[in-house]
Amino acid sequence: MGIISWIILGLLAGAIAKFLLPGRDPGGFIGTTIIGVAGAFIGGWISARWLDHPVAKNFYDGATWASAIGGALVLLIVYRVLFGNSRS
């Protein structure tokens, strides 16, 4: 998978993470999208590094999607904990 595939996957993973964790985010749509892309990269890296499952094989692999969505969820939770009260 190339960098464009990871960005697309990250956009979709961010949308799915936002669907799974509804509520107001401090960054809005743009912030959630950036978190999704970063989460896809981090989730893929963690999966390849420590879980011994390289995710660069196929865009439609379930483990690739799970790691991207998991990474986006973790980043979204951390983002809400750190910056959640800054928006009124």
C-alpha positions in Angstrom: 0.0 0.0 0.0 1.3 3.4 -0.9 1.0 6.7 1.0 -2.2 7.7 -0.9 -3.9 4.5 0.2 -2.9 5.1 3.8 -4.3 8.6 3.6 -7.6 7.4 2.2 -7.7 4.6 4.8 -7.0 7.2 7.5 -9.9 9.5 6.3 -12.3 6.5 6.4 -10.9 5.3 9.7 -11.3 8.8 11.2 -14.9 8.9 10.1 -15.6 5.4 11.6 -13.8 6.4 14.8 -16.0 9.6 15.0 -19.1 7.4 14.4 -18.0 5.1 17.2 -17.3 8.0 19.6 -19.9 10.6 18.9 -19.8 14.0 20.5 -18.2 17.3 20.1 -14.5 17.4 19.3 -12.3 20.4 19.9 -11.0 20.3 16.3 -14.2 19.7 14.4 -14.2 17.9 11.1 -10.7 18.9 10.1 -9.2 17.9 13.4 -11.0 14.5 13.4 -9.8 13.9 9.8 -6.2 14.6 10.7 -6.5 12.4 13.8 -7.9 9.6 11.5 -4.9 9.8 9.1 -2.4 9.9 12.0 -4.2 7.0 13.7 -4.0 4.9 10.5 -0.3 5.5 10.3 0.3 4.8 14.0 -2.0 1.8 14.1 -0.3 0.3 11.1 3.1 0.9 12.6 2.1 -0.7 15.9 0.6 -3.6 14.1 3.7 -4.2 12.1 6.2 -3.5 14.8 4.8 -5.2 17.9 1.9 -7.5 16.7 4.0 -9.1 14.0 1.4 -8.5 11.3 2.6 -6.3 8.5 -0.3 -4.4 7.2 1.2 -3.1 3.9 -0.2 -6.1 1.9 -3.7 -5.2 0.9 -6.0 -2.3 1.3 -9.0 -4.6 2.0 -7.3 -6.6 4.7 -9.3 -6.7 7.9 -6.2 -6.4 10.1 -5.2 -3.2 8.2 -8.7 -1.7 8.8 -8.7 -2.8 12.5 -5.3 -1.3 13.2 -6.2 2.0 11.4 -9.5 2.3 13.2 -8.0 1.3 16.5 -5.2 3.9 16.1 -7.7 6.6 15.2 -9.9 5.7 18.3 -6.9 5.9 20.6 -5.8 9.2 19.2 -9.3 10.6 19.3 -9.7 9.6 23.0 -6.3 11.1 23.9 -7.2 14.3 21.9 -10.5 14.6 23.8 -8.9 14.1 27.2 -6.2 16.7 26.5 -8.2 19.3 24.7 -11.9 18.4 25.3 -12.7 21.3 27.6 -11.2 24.1 25.4 -14.4 24.4 23.3 -17.5 26.0 24.8 
